[in-house]
Amino acid sequence: MLKKFIELFIKPKKKPSNDWHFPVEQPVKHKPALKKATTRSKEMPLKKSTSKKAFESNLKEELKIGKPKAQALAIAYSEKREAAKKTTKPKRK
């Protein structure tokens, strides 16, 4: 601990210059954004159906593009739920 104290306060590593000014702030270099998981192409959207076959197809499609299993399941269930809403609209009187 004594050595660190001596290094910090008694033995300066560099001589201070006569220019006592604030350091110029360097521009912040942003790291390039991480690549997101590839998204589905607009030509091949997920199937909007309540069938088991469509659900499995949507799940496989999401897993194929690299989504985690839990997220792929959630998306497939969401598509199935949205399709069920469209087929069971209440009739107006």
C-alpha positions as a Markdown table, in Angstrom:
| # | Residue | x | y | z |
|---|---|---|---|---|
| 1 | Met | 0.0 | 0.0 | 0.0 |
| 2 | Leu | 2.9 | 2.3 | 0.7 |
| 3 | Lys | 4.3 | 1.7 | -2.7 |
| 4 | Lys | 1.1 | 2.7 | -4.4 |
| 5 | Phe | 1.0 | 5.9 | -2.3 |
| 6 | Ile | 4.5 | 6.7 | -3.3 |
| 7 | Glu | 3.8 | 6.0 | -7.0 |
| 8 | Leu | 0.7 | 8.1 | -7.0 |
| 9 | Phe | 1.7 | 11.2 | -5.0 |
| 10 | Ile | 5.5 | 11.4 | -4.6 |
| 11 | Lys | 6.9 | 10.0 | -7.9 |
| 12 | Pro | 4.9 | 11.5 | -10.8 |
| 13 | Lys | 5.2 | 9.5 | -13.9 |
| 14 | Lys | 5.0 | 12.5 | -16.2 |
| 15 | Lys | 5.9 | 16.0 | -15.7 |
| 16 | Pro | 2.9 | 18.3 | -15.8 |
| 17 | Ser | 2.8 | 20.5 | -18.8 |
| 18 | Asn | 2.4 | 24.3 | -18.6 |
| 19 | Asp | -0.9 | 24.0 | -20.5 |
| 20 | Trp | -3.5 | 23.7 | -17.8 |
| 21 | His | -6.6 | 23.2 | -19.8 |
| 22 | Phe | -9.5 | 20.8 | -19.7 |
| 23 | Pro | -9.0 | 17.7 | -21.9 |
| 24 | Val | -10.9 | 17.8 | -25.1 |
| 25 | Glu | -13.8 | 15.3 | -25.2 |
| 26 | Gln | -13.3 | 12.8 | -27.8 |
| 27 | Pro | -16.4 | 11.9 | -29.9 |
| 28 | Val | -18.1 | 8.7 | -28.7 |
| 29 | Lys | -17.5 | 5.8 | -31.0 |
| 30 | His | -20.6 | 3.7 | -31.2 |
| 31 | Lys | -20.2 | 0.0 | -31.5 |
| 32 | Pro | -22.0 | -1.4 | -34.6 |
| 33 | Ala | -25.4 | -2.7 | -33.7 |
| 34 | Leu | -25.7 | -6.5 | -33.2 |
| 35 | Lys | -27.4 | -8.3 | -36.0 |
| 36 | Lys | -31.0 | -9.1 | -35.2 |
| 37 | Ala | -32.3 | -12.6 | -35.9 |
| 38 | Thr | -33.3 | -12.7 | -39.5 |
| 39 | Thr | -37.0 | -12.0 | -39.9 |
| 40 | Arg | -39.5 | -13.7 | -41.9 |
| 41 | Ser | -39.7 | -12.5 | -45.5 |
| 42 | Lys | -42.8 | -10.7 | -46.5 |
| 43 | Glu | -43.5 | -13.3 | -49.2 |
| 44 | Met | -43.8 | -16.1 | -46.6 |
| 45 | Pro | -45.7 | -14.8 | -43.6 |
| 46 | Leu | -46.9 | -17.1 | -40.9 |
| 47 | Lys | -50.1 | -19.1 | -41.5 |
| 48 | Lys | -53.1 | -17.6 | -39.9 |
| 49 | Ser | -55.1 | -20.7 | -39.0 |
| 50 | Thr | -56.2 | -22.6 | -35.9 |
| 51 | Ser | -55.2 | -26.0 | -37.3 |
| 52 | Lys | -52.5 | -28.1 | -35.7 |
| 53 | Lys | -50.6 | -28.4 | -39.0 |
| 54 | Ala | -50.5 | -24.6 | -39.3 |
| 55 | Phe | -49.3 | -24.2 | -35.7 |
| 56 | Glu | -46.5 | -26.7 | -36.2 |
| 57 | Ser | -45.5 | -25.0 | -39.5 |
| 58 | Asn | -45.4 | -21.6 | -37.8 |
| 59 | Leu | -43.3 | -23.1 | -34.9 |
| 60 | Lys | -40.8 | -24.7 | -37.3 |
| 61 | Glu | -40.5 | -21.5 | -39.3 |
| 62 | Glu | -39.7 | -19.4 | -36.2 |
| 63 | Leu | -37.2 | -22.0 | -35.0 |
| 64 | Lys | -35.6 | -22.1 | -38.4 |
| 65 | Ile | -34.8 | -18.4 | -38.4 |
| 66 | Gly | -33.1 | -18.7 | -35.1 |
| 67 | Lys | -35.6 | -17.6 | -32.4 |
| 68 | Pro | -35.5 | -19.2 | -29.0 |
| 69 | Lys | -37.9 | -22.1 | -28.4 |
| 70 | Ala | -40.1 | -20.3 | -25.9 |
| 71 | Gln | -40.4 | -17.2 | -28.1 |
| 72 | Ala | -41.2 | -19.3 | -31.2 |
| 73 | Leu | -44.0 | -21.1 | -29.2 |
| 74 | Ala | -45.4 | -17.8 | -28.0 |
| 75 | Ile | -45.5 | -16.4 | -31.6 |
| 76 | Ala | -47.1 | -19.6 | -32.9 |
| 77 | Tyr | -49.8 | -19.5 | -30.2 |
| 78 | Ser | -50.4 | -15.8 | -30.8 |
| 79 | Glu | -51.0 | -16.5 | -34.5 |
| 80 | Lys | -53.4 | -19.3 | -33.6 |
| 81 | Arg | -55.2 | -17.1 | -31.1 |
| 82 | Glu | -55.6 | -14.2 | -33.6 |
| 83 | Ala | -57.0 | -16.6 | -36.2 |
| 84 | Ala | -59.5 | -17.9 | -33.7 |
| 85 | Lys | -60.7 | -14.4 | -33.0 |
| 86 | Lys | -61.3 | -13.8 | -36.7 |
| 87 | Thr | -63.4 | -17.0 | -37.1 |
| 88 | Thr | -65.6 | -16.5 | -34.1 |
| 89 | Lys | -66.8 | -12.9 | -34.5 |
| 90 | Pro | -70.1 | -12.3 | -32.8 |
| 91 | Lys | -73.1 | -11.6 | -35.1 |
| 92 | Arg | -74.9 | -8.3 | -34.7 |
| 93 | Lys | -78.6 | -8.2 | -34.5 |
